[in-house]
């Protein structure tokens, strides 16, 4: 049972890799939720059968950890790209606002200039 759940985790993690490569955020989040459900099942299994904690599935766990580490790296990369794009958009908005109406005057109002004759 435990081995099957770990295999299920590996499969979900591989699907997450594909979703990250395709930049499919919705699928990635759905898979993340499904993965959490499997982790909860494993946790419940440990609560019901504490002796299962002693059974180590090292081959599967190593595979899972390797895939998961790759996913974390790719997720961080994509996160940083999005964060940089948002920063650029904020800068563009701020710069655009300062050039479009430098005196902060409503377009409906007129501007009067006093001219002094000396």
ROKEBA-522886 format. One record per residue: residue number from 0; residue in three letters; chain; x, y, z of N, C-alpha, C, O, CB in turn. Coordinates in pm, whole numbers, plus 50000, padded with zeros to 5 digits. Glycine has a CB too. Layout:
# ROKEBA-522886
+-----+--------+--------+-------+-------+-------+-------+-------+-------+-------+-------+-------+-------+-------+-------+-------+-------+-------+
: num : residu : chaine :  n.c1 :  n.c2 :  n.c3 : ca.c1 : ca.c2 : ca.c3 :  c.c1 :  c.c2 :  c.c3 :  o.c1 :  o.c2 :  o.c3 : cb.c1 : cb.c2 : cb.c3 :
+-----+--------+--------+-------+-------+-------+-------+-------+-------+-------+-------+-------+-------+-------+-------+-------+-------+-------+
: NUM :    ALA :      A :     X :     Y :     Z :     X :     Y :     Z :     X :     Y :     Z :     X :     Y :     Z :     X :     Y :     Z :
...
+-----+--------+--------+-------+-------+-------+-------+-------+-------+-------+-------+-------+-------+-------+-------+-------+-------+-------+
This chain:
# ROKEBA-522886
+-----+--------+--------+-------+-------+-------+-------+-------+-------+-------+-------+-------+-------+-------+-------+-------+-------+-------+
: num : residu : chaine :  n.c1 :  n.c2 :  n.c3 : ca.c1 : ca.c2 : ca.c3 :  c.c1 :  c.c2 :  c.c3 :  o.c1 :  o.c2 :  o.c3 : cb.c1 : cb.c2 : cb.c3 :
+-----+--------+--------+-------+-------+-------+-------+-------+-------+-------+-------+-------+-------+-------+-------+-------+-------+-------+
:   0 :    UNK :      A : 50084 : 49880 : 50000 : 50000 : 50000 : 50000 : 50088 : 50126 : 50000 : 50067 : 50217 : 49920 : 49905 : 50000 : 50123 :
:   1 :    UNK :      A : 50185 : 50130 : 50091 : 50272 : 50247 : 50100 : 50350 : 50266 : 49970 : 50362 : 50377 : 49919 : 50369 : 50233 : 50218 :
:   2 :    UNK :      A : 50402 : 50157 : 49917 : 50479 : 50162 : 49792 : 50392 : 50215 : 49677 : 50438 : 50293 : 49594 : 50535 : 50021 : 49758 :
:   3 :    UNK :      A : 50268 : 50171 : 49674 : 50175 : 50218 : 49569 : 50151 : 50368 : 49581 : 50147 : 50439 : 49480 : 50041 : 50142 : 49578 :
:   4 :    UNK :      A : 50135 : 50416 : 49704 : 50113 : 50560 : 49725 : 50237 : 50641 : 49683 : 50224 : 50749 : 49626 : 50079 : 50587 : 49873 :
:   5 :    UNK :      A : 50354 : 50588 : 49713 : 50476 : 50658 : 49672 : 50488 : 50660 : 49521 : 50530 : 50760 : 49463 : 50601 : 50592 : 49735 :
:   6 :    UNK :      A : 50452 : 50550 : 49455 : 50452 : 50546 : 49308 : 50354 : 50648 : 49251 : 50380 : 50713 : 49150 : 50416 : 50403 : 49256 :
:   7 :    UNK :      A : 50241 : 50661 : 49318 : 50140 : 50761 : 49278 : 50199 : 50902 : 49291 : 50178 : 50987 : 49204 : 50011 : 50747 : 49365 :
:   8 :    UNK :      A : 50272 : 50926 : 49400 : 50338 : 51055 : 49418 : 50438 : 51082 : 49307 : 50446 : 51194 : 49255 : 50408 : 51061 : 49554 :
:   9 :    UNK :      A : 50513 : 50981 : 49270 : 50612 : 50996 : 49163 : 50542 : 51033 : 49033 : 50587 : 51122 : 48961 : 50695 : 50867 : 49144 :
:  10 :    UNK :      A : 50434 : 50965 : 49002 : 50361 : 50993 : 48878 : 50305 : 51135 : 48878 : 50314 : 51206 : 48777 : 50247 : 50891 : 48858 :
:  11 :    UNK :      A : 50248 : 51177 : 48989 : 50196 : 51314 : 48999 : 50309 : 51417 : 48986 : 50290 : 51522 : 48924 : 50121 : 51333 : 49133 :
:  12 :    UNK :      A : 50424 : 51387 : 49043 : 50538 : 51478 : 49037 : 50589 : 51488 : 48894 : 50628 : 51596 : 48850 : 50651 : 51431 : 49132 :
:  13 :    UNK :      A : 50589 : 51376 : 48820 : 50629 : 51379 : 48678 : 50531 : 51464 : 48597 : 50572 : 51539 : 48508 : 50636 : 51235 : 48621 :
:  14 :    UNK :      A : 50403 : 51450 : 48627 : 50302 : 51531 : 48558 : 50321 : 51679 : 48590 : 50298 : 51765 : 48505 : 50160 : 51486 : 48596 :
:  15 :    UNK :      A : 50362 : 51708 : 48713 : 50390 : 51847 : 48750 : 50506 : 51901 : 48667 : 50504 : 52016 : 48625 : 50423 : 51859 : 48902 :
:  16 :    UNK :      A : 50606 : 51818 : 48643 : 50721 : 51859 : 48559 : 50673 : 51899 : 48421 : 50716 : 52001 : 48366 : 50826 : 51745 : 48549 :
:  17 :    UNK :      A : 50585 : 51819 : 48365 : 50532 : 51849 : 48232 : 50452 : 51979 : 48234 : 50466 : 52063 : 48145 : 50443 : 51733 : 48181 :
:  18 :    UNK :      A : 50371 : 51995 : 48337 : 50291 : 52118 : 48348 : 50382 : 52241 : 48361 : 50353 : 52346 : 48304 : 50195 : 52110 : 48470 :
:  19 :    UNK :      A : 50490 : 52228 : 48435 : 50584 : 52340 : 48449 : 50651 : 52371 : 48315 : 50666 : 52487 : 48279 : 50691 : 52307 : 48555 :
:  20 :    UNK :      A : 50691 : 52268 : 48242 : 50755 : 52289 : 48113 : 50661 : 52359 : 48016 : 50702 : 52442 : 47935 : 50802 : 52156 : 48055 :
:  21 :    UNK :      A : 50534 : 52323 : 48025 : 50433 : 52385 : 47937 : 50380 : 52516 : 47994 : 50295 : 52581 : 47933 : 50317 : 52288 : 47913 :
:  22 :    UNK :      A : 50429 : 52554 : 48112 : 50386 : 52675 : 48182 : 50234 : 52677 : 48203 : 50169 : 52781 : 48190 : 50429 : 52800 : 48104 :
:  23 :    UNK :      A : 50181 : 52560 : 48235 : 50038 : 52543 : 48262 : 50015 : 52550 : 48413 : 50018 : 52448 : 48481 : 49985 : 52408 : 48203 :
:  24 :    UNK :      A : 49993 : 52669 : 48462 : 49982 : 52694 : 48606 : 49860 : 52624 : 48666 : 49869 : 52567 : 48775 : 49975 : 52844 : 48633 :
:  25 :    UNK :      A : 49748 : 52627 : 48597 : 49626 : 52566 : 48651 : 49644 : 52416 : 48673 : 49606 : 52363 : 48778 : 49507 : 52591 : 48557 :
:  26 :    UNK :      A : 49701 : 52348 : 48575 : 49725 : 52205 : 48588 : 49824 : 52178 : 48701 : 49808 : 52084 : 48778 : 49777 : 52145 : 48455 :
:  27 :    UNK :      A : 49928 : 52261 : 48708 : 50028 : 52245 : 48814 : 49963 : 52253 : 48952 : 49993 : 52173 : 49040 : 50138 : 52352 : 48801 :
:  28 :    UNK :      A : 49874 : 52350 : 48971 : 49808 : 52367 : 49100 : 49715 : 52249 : 49130 : 49709 : 52201 : 49243 : 49729 : 52499 : 49103 :
:  29 :    UNK :      A : 49642 : 52202 : 49028 : 49555 : 52085 : 49047 : 49638 : 51964 : 49090 : 49600 : 51891 : 49181 : 49477 : 52053 : 48917 :
:  30 :    UNK :      A : 49751 : 51944 : 49023 : 49838 : 51831 : 49058 : 49897 : 51847 : 49197 : 49916 : 51749 : 49269 : 49950 : 51817 : 48955 :
:  31 :    UNK :      A : 49926 : 51969 : 49233 : 49978 : 51996 : 49368 : 49874 : 51957 : 49473 : 49907 : 51898 : 49576 : 50016 : 52146 : 49383 :
:  32 :    UNK :      A : 49748 : 51989 : 49446 : 49640 : 51951 : 49539 : 49623 : 51800 : 49546 : 49603 : 51743 : 49653 : 49507 : 52017 : 49496 :
:  33 :    UNK :      A : 49630 : 51734 : 49429 : 49619 : 51588 : 49427 : 49734 : 51525 : 49504 : 49717 : 51427 : 49577 : 49616 : 51535 : 49281 :
:  34 :    UNK :      A : 49851 : 51581 : 49486 : 49969 : 51529 : 49555 : 49954 : 51542 : 49707 : 49994 : 51454 : 49782 : 50096 : 51604 : 49508 :
:  35 :    UNK :      A : 49896 : 51653 : 49749 : 49873 : 51672 : 49893 : 49777 : 51567 : 49947 : 49795 : 51518 : 50059 : 49818 : 51813 : 49922 :
:  36 :    UNK :      A : 49676 : 51531 : 49868 : 49583 : 51426 : 49911 : 49655 : 51293 : 49930 : 49628 : 51221 : 50026 : 49469 : 51410 : 49808 :
:  37 :    UNK :      A : 49747 : 51261 : 49839 : 49823 : 51136 : 49852 : 49913 : 51142 : 49976 : 49926 : 51043 : 50048 : 49907 : 51109 : 49724 :
:  38 :    UNK :      A : 49975 : 51256 : 49998 : 50058 : 51272 : 50118 : 49976 : 51256 : 50246 : 50022 : 51198 : 50344 : 50128 : 51409 : 50118 :
:  39 :    UNK :      A : 49854 : 51306 : 50242 : 49764 : 51290 : 50358 : 49730 : 51142 : 50378 : 49722 : 51095 : 50492 : 49634 : 51372 : 50338 :
:  40 :    UNK :      A : 49711 : 51068 : 50268 : 49683 : 50924 : 50279 : 49802 : 50851 : 50342 : 49784 : 50762 : 50425 : 49652 : 50864 : 50140 :
:  41 :    UNK :      A : 49923 : 50889 : 50301 : 50042 : 50827 : 50359 : 50051 : 50858 : 50507 : 50084 : 50772 : 50588 : 50170 : 50875 : 50286 :
:  42 :    UNK :      A : 50023 : 50982 : 50542 : 50026 : 51022 : 50683 : 49924 : 50942 : 50764 : 49954 : 50895 : 50873 : 49999 : 51173 : 50696 :
:  43 :    UNK :      A : 49803 : 50926 : 50711 : 49701 : 50846 : 50779 : 49743 : 50700 : 50791 : 49716 : 50635 : 50891 : 49567 : 50857 : 50705 :
:  44 :    UNK :      A : 49808 : 50651 : 50688 : 49857 : 50513 : 50690 : 49959 : 50495 : 50802 : 49959 : 50393 : 50871 : 49920 : 50476 : 50554 :
:  45 :    UNK :      A : 50045 : 50594 : 50820 : 50144 : 50589 : 50929 : 50076 : 50595 : 51065 : 50120 : 50530 : 51160 : 50244 : 50704 : 50915 :
:  46 :    UNK :      A : 49970 : 50672 : 51075 : 49898 : 50681 : 51203 : 49832 : 50548 : 51239 : 49830 : 50507 : 51355 : 49792 : 50793 : 51197 :
:  47 :    UNK :      A : 49778 : 50481 : 51136 : 49712 : 50352 : 51159 : 49813 : 50240 : 51182 : 49788 : 50148 : 51261 : 49622 : 50317 : 51040 :
:  48 :    UNK :      A : 49927 : 50248 : 51114 : 50029 : 50143 : 51121 : 50166 : 50207 : 51142 : 50241 : 50223 : 51046 : 50030 : 50056 : 50993 :
:  49 :    UNK :      A : 50200 : 50244 : 51264 : 50327 : 50311 : 51290 : 50449 : 50232 : 51245 : 50554 : 50291 : 51217 : 50339 : 50341 : 51436 :
:  50 :    UNK :      A : 50438 : 50101 : 51237 : 50553 : 50020 : 51197 : 50590 : 50042 : 51050 : 50701 : 50008 : 51008 : 50522 : 49872 : 51220 :
:  51 :    UNK :      A : 50499 : 50099 : 50972 : 50529 : 50126 : 50830 : 50635 : 50234 : 50815 : 50702 : 50241 : 50712 : 50402 : 50167 : 50756 :
:  52 :    UNK :      A : 50649 : 50318 : 50915 : 50752 : 50422 : 50910 : 50891 : 50361 : 50899 : 50982 : 50420 : 50841 : 50745 : 50512 : 51034 :
:  53 :    UNK :      A : 50906 : 50242 : 50954 : 51036 : 50175 : 50953 : 51069 : 50114 : 50817 : 51185 : 50086 : 50788 : 51040 : 50069 : 51060 :
:  54 :    UNK :      A : 50967 : 50092 : 50736 : 50990 : 50036 : 50602 : 51033 : 50149 : 50509 : 50956 : 50240 : 50479 : 50862 : 49964 : 50548 :
:  55 :    UNK :      A : 51154 : 50141 : 50466 : 51206 : 50247 : 50380 : 51203 : 50203 : 50234 : 51255 : 50098 : 50197 : 51350 : 50285 : 50422 :
:  56 :    UNK :      A : 51143 : 50284 : 50157 : 51137 : 50261 : 50012 : 51238 : 50355 : 49948 : 51201 : 50446 : 49873 : 50991 : 50286 : 49954 :
:  57 :    UNK :      A : 51366 : 50334 : 49977 : 51470 : 50430 : 49939 : 51479 : 50453 : 49789 : 51501 : 50566 : 49745 : 51603 : 50384 : 49990 :
:  58 :    UNK :      A : 51463 : 50347 : 49710 : 51473 : 50365 : 49565 : 51365 : 50460 : 49514 : 51393 : 50548 : 49432 : 51461 : 50229 : 49494 :
:  59 :    UNK :      A : 51243 : 50442 : 49561 : 51133 : 50527 : 49516 : 51145 : 50668 : 49572 : 51119 : 50766 : 49503 : 50998 : 50467 : 49557 :
:  60 :    UNK :      A : 51185 : 50677 : 49697 : 51198 : 50809 : 49761 : 51307 : 50891 : 49693 : 51291 : 51011 : 49674 : 51227 : 50794 : 49912 :
:  61 :    UNK :      A : 51418 : 50828 : 49658 : 51526 : 50899 : 49587 : 51478 : 50951 : 49452 : 51507 : 51064 : 49414 : 51649 : 50807 : 49568 :
:  62 :    UNK :      A : 51404 : 50867 : 49381 : 51349 : 50909 : 49251 : 51254 : 51027 : 49269 : 51259 : 51125 : 49194 : 51277 : 50792 : 49181 :
:  63 :    UNK :      A : 51168 : 51016 : 49368 : 51072 : 51123 : 49396 : 51143 : 51253 : 49431 : 51107 : 51360 : 49381 : 50979 : 51082 : 49512 :
:  64 :    UNK :      A : 51245 : 51244 : 49516 : 51318 : 51363 : 49558 : 51392 : 51429 : 49440 : 51398 : 51552 : 49432 : 51418 : 51328 : 49668 :
:  65 :    UNK :      A : 51447 : 51349 : 49350 : 51518 : 51403 : 49235 : 51423 : 51480 : 49143 : 51454 : 51590 : 49097 : 51588 : 51291 : 49157 :
:  66 :    UNK :      A : 51309 : 51421 : 49116 : 51210 : 51488 : 49029 : 51159 : 51614 : 49096 : 51146 : 51719 : 49033 : 51091 : 51392 : 48995 :
:  67 :    UNK :      A : 51130 : 51603 : 49225 : 51076 : 51717 : 49300 : 51177 : 51832 : 49305 : 51138 : 51948 : 49294 : 51039 : 51673 : 49443 :
:  68 :    UNK :      A : 51304 : 51801 : 49320 : 51407 : 51906 : 49322 : 51413 : 51978 : 49188 : 51426 : 52101 : 49184 : 51545 : 51845 : 49356 :
:  69 :    UNK :      A : 51403 : 51903 : 49079 : 51399 : 51965 : 48946 : 51278 : 52056 : 48930 : 51287 : 52164 : 48872 : 51398 : 51858 : 48837 :
:  70 :    UNK :      A : 51164 : 52011 : 48984 : 51042 : 52093 : 48979 : 51059 : 52222 : 49058 : 51017 : 52329 : 49013 : 50922 : 52014 : 49033 :
:  71 :    UNK :      A : 51121 : 52212 : 49174 : 51142 : 52332 : 49257 : 51229 : 52433 : 49183 : 51201 : 52553 : 49185 : 51208 : 52294 : 49392 :
:  72 :    UNK :      A : 51335 : 52385 : 49119 : 51424 : 52475 : 49046 : 51350 : 52543 : 48931 : 51362 : 52664 : 48912 : 51547 : 52398 : 48992 :
:  73 :    UNK :      A : 51273 : 52466 : 48855 : 51198 : 52523 : 48743 : 51090 : 52618 : 48792 : 51068 : 52723 : 48732 : 51135 : 52411 : 48658 :
:  74 :    UNK :      A : 51023 : 52584 : 48901 : 50921 : 52671 : 48956 : 50981 : 52804 : 48999 : 50925 : 52910 : 48971 : 50851 : 52603 : 49076 :
:  75 :    UNK :      A : 51095 : 52799 : 49067 : 51164 : 52922 : 49110 : 51203 : 53007 : 48990 : 51189 : 53130 : 48992 : 51289 : 52888 : 49194 :
:  76 :    UNK :      A : 51252 : 52942 : 48884 : 51291 : 53016 : 48764 : 51170 : 53089 : 48704 : 51177 : 53208 : 48673 : 51353 : 52920 : 48659 :
:  77 :    UNK :      A : 51059 : 53016 : 48689 : 50938 : 53077 : 48633 : 50883 : 53186 : 48725 : 50836 : 53289 : 48678 : 50831 : 52971 : 48608 :
:  78 :    UNK :      A : 50889 : 53164 : 48854 : 50842 : 53262 : 48951 : 50923 : 53391 : 48938 : 50866 : 53501 : 48939 : 50852 : 53207 : 49094 :
:  79 :    UNK :      A : 51054 : 53378 : 48925 : 51139 : 53496 : 48912 : 51113 : 53570 : 48781 : 51119 : 53693 : 48778 : 51285 : 53457 : 48920 :
:  80 :    UNK :      A : 51083 : 53497 : 48674 : 51051 : 53561 : 48546 : 50923 : 53643 : 48560 : 50918 : 53758 : 48516 : 51035 : 53455 : 48433 :
:  81 :    UNK :      A : 50821 : 53585 : 48621 : 50694 : 53656 : 48640 : 50713 : 53777 : 48731 : 50658 : 53884 : 48705 : 50586 : 53561 : 48699 :
:  82 :    UNK :      A : 50789 : 53760 : 48836 : 50815 : 53869 : 48929 : 50885 : 53985 : 48858 : 50853 : 54101 : 48880 : 50900 : 53821 : 49049 :
:  83 :    UNK :      A : 50980 : 53953 : 48772 : 51052 : 54056 : 48697 : 50959 : 54128 : 48598 : 50966 : 54250 : 48583 : 51171 : 53994 : 48622 :
:  84 :    UNK :      A : 50872 : 54052 : 48532 : 50776 : 54113 : 48439 : 50682 : 54208 : 48514 : 50653 : 54317 : 48465 : 50693 : 54003 : 48367 :
:  85 :    UNK :      A : 50635 : 54167 : 48631 : 50547 : 54255 : 48709 : 50621 : 54382 : 48752 : 50563 : 54491 : 48751 : 50494 : 54180 : 48833 :
:  86 :    UNK :      A : 50746 : 54367 : 48789 : 50824 : 54484 : 48828 : 50839 : 54579 : 48710 : 50827 : 54701 : 48726 : 50963 : 54441 : 48880 :
:  87 :    UNK :      A : 50864 : 54525 : 48592 : 50877 : 54608 : 48472 : 50746 : 54679 : 48439 : 50746 : 54796 : 48401 : 50920 : 54523 : 48352 :
:  88 :    UNK :      A : 50634 : 54609 : 48455 : 50503 : 54670 : 48427 : 50477 : 54785 : 48525 : 50429 : 54890 : 48485 : 50390 : 54565 : 48438 :
:  89 :    UNK :      A : 50509 : 54763 : 48653 : 50491 : 54871 : 48752 : 50576 : 54992 : 48717 : 50531 : 55106 : 48727 : 50526 : 54820 : 48894 :
:  90 :    UNK :      A : 50699 : 54968 : 48676 : 50789 : 55078 : 48638 : 50733 : 55152 : 48516 : 50735 : 55275 : 48511 : 50932 : 55024 : 48607 :
:  91 :    UNK :      A : 50684 : 55077 : 48417 : 50628 : 55139 : 48297 : 50507 : 55224 : 48333 : 50493 : 55335 : 48282 : 50589 : 55032 : 48193 :
:  92 :    UNK :      A : 50420 : 55174 : 48420 : 50302 : 55250 : 48460 : 50343 : 55379 : 48531 : 50287 : 55486 : 48506 : 50212 : 55166 : 48551 :
:  93 :    UNK :      A : 50439 : 55367 : 48620 : 50484 : 55484 : 48694 : 50548 : 55586 : 48599 : 50522 : 55706 : 48609 : 50585 : 55443 : 48804 :
:  94 :    UNK :      A : 50630 : 55539 : 48507 : 50694 : 55630 : 48412 : 50593 : 55691 : 48315 : 50602 : 55809 : 48282 : 50801 : 55556 : 48334 :
:  95 :    UNK :      A : 50499 : 55612 : 48271 : 50397 : 55661 : 48178 : 50315 : 55772 : 48244 : 50284 : 55872 : 48180 : 50304 : 55546 : 48132 :
:  96 :    UNK :      A : 50280 : 55754 : 48368 : 50202 : 55854 : 48439 : 50276 : 55984 : 48456 : 50214 : 56090 : 48453 : 50161 : 55802 : 48574 :
:  97 :    UNK :      A : 50405 : 55979 : 48474 : 50479 : 56103 : 48496 : 50499 : 56182 : 48367 : 50515 : 56304 : 48372 : 50613 : 56073 : 48558 :
:  98 :    UNK :      A : 50497 : 56116 : 48252 : 50516 : 56188 : 48125 : 50385 : 56233 : 48062 : 50384 : 56333 : 47990 : 50590 : 56101 : 48028 :
:  99 :    UNK :      A : 50278 : 56164 : 48087 : 50153 : 56198 : 48020 : 50091 : 56326 : 48075 : 50027 : 56399 : 47999 : 50055 : 56084 : 48035 :
: 100 :    UNK :      A : 50109 : 56356 : 48200 : 50050 : 56476 : 48260 : 50144 : 56528 : 48368 : 50118 : 56510 : 48487 : 49908 : 56447 : 48318 :
: 101 :    UNK :      A : 50253 : 56591 : 48327 : 50356 : 56629 : 48424 : 50309 : 56730 : 48528 : 50366 : 56737 : 48637 : 50474 : 56685 : 48351 :
: 102 :    UNK :      A : 50206 : 56809 : 48497 : 50159 : 56910 : 48592 : 50036 : 56865 : 48669 : 49982 : 56940 : 48750 : 50130 : 57038 : 48520 :
: 103 :    UNK :      A : 49993 : 56742 : 48641 : 49877 : 56685 : 48709 : 49755 : 56775 : 48694 : 49685 : 56804 : 48791 : 49908 : 56662 : 48857 :
: 104 :    UNK :      A : 49731 : 56817 : 48572 : 49620 : 56908 : 48542 : 49513 : 56831 : 48466 : 49543 : 56754 : 48374 : 49669 : 57032 : 48459 :
: 105 :    UNK :      A : 49391 : 56852 : 48505 : 49281 : 56789 : 48435 : 49274 : 56844 : 48294 : 49300 : 56963 : 48273 : 49148 : 56812 : 48510 :
: 106 :    UNK :      A : 49240 : 56763 : 48198 : 49236 : 56805 : 48058 : 49120 : 56902 : 48031 : 49120 : 56971 : 47930 : 49224 : 56683 : 47967 :
: 107 :    UNK :      A : 49024 : 56906 : 48119 : 48911 : 56994 : 48099 : 48941 : 57136 : 48142 : 48872 : 57229 : 48102 : 48791 : 56941 : 48173 :
: 108 :    UNK :      A : 49042 : 57153 : 48222 : 49075 : 57286 : 48270 : 49173 : 57352 : 48174 : 49247 : 57284 : 48103 : 49134 : 57280 : 48412 :
: 109 :    UNK :      A : 49173 : 57481 : 48174 : 49271 : 57553 : 48095 : 49392 : 57588 : 48179 : 49387 : 57582 : 48302 : 49209 : 57680 : 48036 :
: 110 :    UNK :      A : 49498 : 57624 : 48114 : 49618 : 57664 : 48183 : 49640 : 57810 : 48152 : 49642 : 57849 : 48035 : 49740 : 57577 : 48141 :
: 111 :    UNK :      A : 49657 : 57890 : 48254 : 49679 : 58033 : 48235 : 49824 : 58066 : 48268 : 49879 : 58020 : 48367 : 49583 : 58117 : 48322 :
: 112 :    UNK :      A : 49882 : 58146 : 48183 : 50019 : 58194 : 48206 : 50013 : 58344 : 48217 : 49960 : 58410 : 48127 : 50117 : 58150 : 48093 :
: 113 :    UNK :      A : 50064 : 58400 : 48322 : 50072 : 58543 : 48337 : 50194 : 58591 : 48264 : 50302 : 58531 : 48271 : 50076 : 58584 : 48484 :
: 114 :    UNK :      A : 50175 : 58701 : 48192 : 50287 : 58754 : 48118 : 50309 : 58895 : 48172 : 50218 : 58977 : 48172 : 50263 : 58753 : 47962 :
: 115 :    UNK :      A : 50426 : 58920 : 48216 : 50458 : 59054 : 48267 : 50533 : 59133 : 48162 : 50624 : 59082 : 48096 : 50542 : 59046 : 48397 :
: 116 :    UNK :      A : 50495 : 59252 : 48149 : 50567 : 59341 : 48060 : 50657 : 59429 : 48145 : 50610 : 59494 : 48239 : 50469 : 59427 : 47973 :
: 117 :    UNK :      A : 50782 : 59432 : 48115 : 50874 : 59517 : 48191 : 50931 : 59621 : 48106 : 51011 : 59702 : 48153 : 50985 : 59437 : 48252 :
+-----+--------+--------+-------+-------+-------+-------+-------+-------+-------+-------+-------+-------+-------+-------+-------+-------+-------+
